[in-house]
Amino acid sequence: MSRLLLRGADHLLTMDDDRRELTGADVLIENGVIAEIGAGLQADAPVIDAGGCVITPGLTNTHHHLYQSLTRAVPAAQDALLFGWLETLYPIWARFTPEHMFTSAQVGLAELALSGCSLSSDHLYLYPNGARLEDTIHAAAEVGLRFQPTRGAMSIGRSQGGLPPDDLVEREADILEDCIRVIDAFHDPAPGSMCRVGVAPCSPFSVTRDLMREAALLARDKGVMLHTHLAENDEDIAYSLETFGCRPGQYAQELDWVGPDVWHAHCVKLDAEEIALFAQTGTGVAHCPCSNCRLGSGIAPVRQMREAGVPVGLGVDGSASNDAGNLVAEARQAMLLQRVAQGADAMSARAALEIATRGGADVLGRPECGRIAVGARADIAVWDASGIETAGSWDPAALLLAGPTVVHDLIVEGREVVRDGQVVTLDMPGLIARQTRLAHQLMDRL
């Protein structure tokens, strides 16, 4: 039996059903599961001393494009809106190979791990030069994070009125066939699974109505989740009205893209009727505040969504539109944006942390994650509250107001991924050197 004991945390924010907060608490982990919570626990197990620390559940990232960590801060895309930003970056991404996909995924996931993230989705929708979804799956397995990759796709190229260049789109029959392949090969539906695969046509402006319908049928036949971008900015709304004759929420409803097995990224421009639809159907939202700021998309109505009962999680989005992958910083940004838009009481630090933990886990269909409770998976973040960031704080548990942005220890399925602020599952200097070399090669080819 594998065991680990976290001992003597100053504060433990459980995010359990009662939202308990404990002081001087221990957590005993057995075989990847939380076995006991209390004070003065005794066990024959390795010990992590959590004195001076705040413990939270591991954070959940509900939307990312990991491959984009190789195209951060591209000069020509730094000040562009969404559609112009995409048109600038598509030709660069067309040069990617399996090595680019693998390396960028490891960098993105390691960055997430250092920010306390234990569970991450990813949306990979382009496959140039032999790249495959499993390039990212193998990368995640080495990092040690719980991973929910989605098989994205684009099928409408520029010659057909779409946004992406023709060499980055695929035949729809091939897309559906490869979705079946990767689900059969890599999807694990078991509780505590380290890899679950979803189906994720990129967006309403890059695939046909037929593919959206067929993807929904396939996903439900296979028992996997559905994901896409929706209502991201004003351009997105205008495109939907002009092309489909309806708003994005109505389009999603017509194609059966609503329900507890569906989550949509961004949803910045949802109106009251669309929010009500998502609440009634249990459709989830991946809120990406930093990316929405970076691309000038707007402020998503997250408070209204949550008040209506819409499941909401956080996403860092791609590193080319953020340009970081720090999930605890994302949670702080979510809190601040709701406050600047709707007042200082619009979102508390604890509410934002809840969205970042159990909120995101619930959006991804993982109620066994995102909370610290007996029987839950042992995905736990330990934050050192003795540093300069927390010095003078009257409430160290209010991490998003005054706290570290790098985790001290990260446990995933009972295994250490970060120890003393360092990723221990990878050769980080070697990984950074490899990523830097690949980025410079891409720059040199332009």
N, C-alpha and C positions, 0 to 999 in steps of 0.2 A: 504494500500500500504506500502510495506517495503522499507525503504530508508536508505542510508548511504552516507556521504559526506567525501571524502578525501580532505583535505584543505592544500594548500600552499606548494606543493612539490618543493624542490629546482630544481630538474630535473625530467622530465617525458619522458621516452623513449617509444614512443607509439608502435613501430613496426607495424604501420598501413601501408597502401599501399604506402604512401609517405615517410615513415620512419621519421615522424616528431619528433623533440625533443623540448620540451617546458620547460620554467622556470617559477617558481611561479604559478604552475598550480593546479587547483582543478578538481576532478572527482566526478560526482554525479551518484549514483547507485540507480536504482529503480527496484524492483522485479527481482533481479538477472541479470539485464542488464545495461550496461553503457548508461545513459540517456543524459549526457551533459559533455563536457570537456571545461575548460576555466579558467579565472581568476576572483576572487571575486564572485563565485557562491553563491547564497543564497537558502536555503531549510530548511524546517522543518524536520530535520533528525539528528540522532547521528553523531558526527564529530570525525574523526581521524586526529589529527594534524600531517601533513607530513613535517613540517618544518625541515630542515636539512637532509631530506631524498631524495633518488632516488626511483622513482616508475617505475616498469617494468610490462609487462604482467606476469602472473604466468607462470612458466616454465613447459615444457612438457617432460615426460619420456616415451620413445617409446619402451623400452625393459627392463624387470625385471623378476627375479624369486624370488618373495617375500619370499617363504618358506625357502630360503637359509640363511635368517638372523639368523637362529638357528645354522648354521654351519660355522660361520666365523673363519678364521685362524686355521682350523683343521691341526694339525702338519704334518700328513702324506701327506697332499695335498698342503702344502705351496709352494713346489718347483717343482710341477709336471706340465707337459704339459697337454693339454686339455684331451686327451683320458685317460691318467693315473690318472688325477685329477677326472674324472668321475668315473672311476673304484674304486677309494678310497672312494668316497662319496655315491655311490649308496646304499651300505649296511646300511649306517646310515639313509639315507632318507627312506629306506624301513620300518623303525620303526615309522614313523610319523603317527599321528592320526589327526582327525578333530581339536582337540585342538591345536596341533602343527601348523597346517595350519592357523587357525584363529589368533593365537597369533603372529606368525611370520609375517603375513600380516599386522597386526596393527603396529608392530614395524617398519617394512620397510616403510609403508606409512607415519607414524609419522616422521620418519627420513627424508623422501622426503619433507614433508610439511615444516620442519624447514629449508630446503635448498631452499625454494621458489617454490616448485613444486605444481601445482594445478590440473594437469591432468596426470594420469599414466596408462600405459598399464601394464599387467602382463601376463607371459607365464607359466602356470601350466601344466606340462605334466606327472605327476605321481600322483596316487590316492591310496595309500596304506591304509589298515585298515579302510575302510569306508569313507575316505576323499572325498570331492566333491568340485567342483568349487565354489559353493555358500558359502563355508567356508570363502573364500577370499572376495566375494561380500558383505557379511554381515559385515566383518571387515572394508571394505572401507566405507560402509554407516555410520558406527559409527564415523570414523575419519573425514569424510566430504569432501574427495577428489573426483574429477571427475574420474571415473574408467572405463577402457576398458580391462577387463580380457579376456584371450583367452583360449579356451578349447584345451589344448595340448594333446599329446598322444604318446605312444611308443608301437610298435607291434612286433618288431623283437628282441627276447631275445638272450642270449648268445648261447643257444643250436641251434639256427638257423643262427649263424654267426654274430649276432648283438653285440652291446656293453653292453646294460643293462642286469642285471640278469633277469631270466625268471619270477620271482615273481613280477617284476615291470611293465611287459608289459600286454596289454589287447587284447582281441579279437577285430578284426577290426569292426565287425558288432556291437559290444557293444559300441565301440568308437563313431561310427556315430549316433547310437541311442541316446547316451547321449548328443552329440552335439545338436541334435534337441531339446532334453528336456531343456537344459539350455538356448538355444536361445529363445525358446517359453516362458520360465518362466521369463527371466531376461533382455533380449535385448530390449532397448528403442531407436528407431531410430529418435525420435523427436529432433529438434534443442534444445540445452540446456540440452540434456539428461545427467543424472549422471551415467548411466551404459549402455555400449554397449558391446556386446559379440562378439568375433571373433573365428575363427576355426584355429587351429595351431598344426598340426603334428610336433613332436619335431624337426626332422632333417632328411635329406636323409639317414643317416646311422642308424636310429632307427625305420623307418616305410617302408612299401613296396611302390612300384610304384603305385599299385592299390589304396592304401589308399590316397596317394597324389592326384590322379585323382578324387576319390570319394569325398574327402574333398573339392576340388575346385568346383565341381558340386553342392554339398550341400550348400556351402557358397553363391554361386551366386543365387541359388534358394531362399535362405533365405534373401538375400540382406545384408550379413555381410562381414567383411573383413577377409583376409587370412594372416597368419604369420608363419614363420619358421626361423631356423638358416641356413645360407648359406655362403660358401666360407670363413670359419672362420680362417683357418690356412693351413699350407702346408699338414698336415695329411688329412684334409678335401678334398683338391684338389686331393691328391693321391688316396683317397678312391673313389672319384667320377670317376676318369679316369679308375681305375681298375674295378670298379663294374658296372658302367653305360656306359663306353666307351666315355665319354664326360666331359666337364667342368661343374661346378655347374650351371652357367648361362644358358647353353644350355639345361641342364636337366630341369631347371625350365621352360624354354620356351616350351619344348616338352610336359610338363604336364599342360600347361596353368596356370602356377604360375607367370605370369607377368601381370601388369596392375595397374591402380590407386587404386584398391581395395586390393592390395598386398603390404606388406612391409617385408623385410628380415633383420634379425639381423646380424650384424658384417660386412660381405662383405669385409673383409680385403684384400682378394686375388683376387678381381675382376680384369680382364684385360681390355684393351681398348675396345674390342668387346663387353664384357659384360656391361661395363659402357654405351656404345652407346645403347645397347638393353634396359637397364633400363630407359635411358633418353627418348627413342622413345615411350616406353609404359607407362611412368609415374609411374614405379615401385619404391616404397620407400625403404629407407635404414635406419636402426637404428644403428647409429655409437656408439660404446661402448669403448672409448679410454682407460679408466683405466683397464677394464677387459682384453683388448687386450695386454696391457703392463704386467699386472699381470701374464697372462698365456703365455707370450712370443709369441703371435700370429703374431705380426707385426703392422705396421702403415697403416691404411686404406687410400686409395687415395681420401680423402674427397674433396680436392681442385679440382681435376680433375672431380669428380662426380658433384660438384656444377656448375663448368664451362660448363659441358655438359648438365646440366638441370635436373639431377637426384634429386628428393625430398629427403632431408636428415634431420633426426632428431637425437637427442641424447638419449642414454640409459645408465643407470648405471649398467645394467646386474645384475646377482645374487650377493648377499652379500657374497657368498662363493668364488667368483672369482674377488672381487673388492678390498677390503672387506668392502666398505662403500657404502652409498646410498645418497651422497651429489651431487645434480644435478648442482649447480653452480660451484662446484669444478670440476665436469666432463666437463663443458663447458670450463673452463680454461685449462684443460688437452688437450681437443680437439685442442684448439688454439696453445698450446705449441708444440704438436706433429707435426702439419702441418708445424710449423716454423722450428723445428729441422730437418725435412726431406727435406723441400723445400725452406727455407730461411725466414728471419724475416718478409717479406711482404706477406707470404703465406696466413695468416688469421689474420684479425684484431680482437680486442676485441669485437667490435660491430657485426661483422660477426658471431663470435662464439655465442654471445648472441641471435642473430637472429635464428640460428640453434636451440638453446635451447628453443625458445618461439614459434614463428609462424611456423618455420621450422618443428618442431615436431608435432604441431597441424595439419598442412597440411598433414603430413605423415599419421596421424591417421584419416584423413577424417573429421577434425573438423575446418573448416575455420572460424567458429564463435568464436573460442578460439585463444589464442596465440598472440593477439594484443589488444591494447587499442584504441577503436574507438566507436563512437555512434552506438548502435545496437549490439555490440559484447557482449558476456557473461562477467559478472563482475568477472573475475579471475585475481587478481591483487596482486603483491608482492611489499611490501614497505621495502626498505633497509635503515638502519640508516647509513648515511655517515658522522657522527660526531665522530666516534670512532677512535681508534688507527690505524686500518687497512687503513683508508683513510686519516689520518693526513698527510698534506703536498702534497696531490694529486692536480695537476693542472687541472684534468679532472675527478671529482667524478663520472661522468656518465660512465667512463671506468671501470666498476665494476670488470671485470675479470683481470685487471692489478693491481688495488689497491682498494679493497673493502671487505665488510664482506662476510662470507660464511654461516651465519645464518640470516634468514630473521627477520625483526622486526615485521611485520604484514603480514598475508596472508589471502586474501579474496577469497572465492570460491563460485560462484553463489550468490554473494552479502552477504555471511555469513562469519564471522570471524572463521578461523581455528587456526591461530596463532595470539596471541596478546602479544606485548612486549617481543617477543622472546620465548614464551611458547605456547605449544599446549594446547588449551582450550577445546577441544572436548573429551578428554580422561583423565583418571586418570593415568598420566604418571609414577609416582613412582610404582603404583600397576602393571602396564603393564611391566615395566622393571623387577620387582621382579618375575613376572610369567614367562617371557622369560628366565631369568637366571636359575630359577628352572628347566624348561624343558631342557635347554641346559646341565645342570649338570646331569640330569637323563640320557640323551643320552650318555654322556661321561662315566657314571658309568656302563652302560650296555655293553660297548665295551670290 
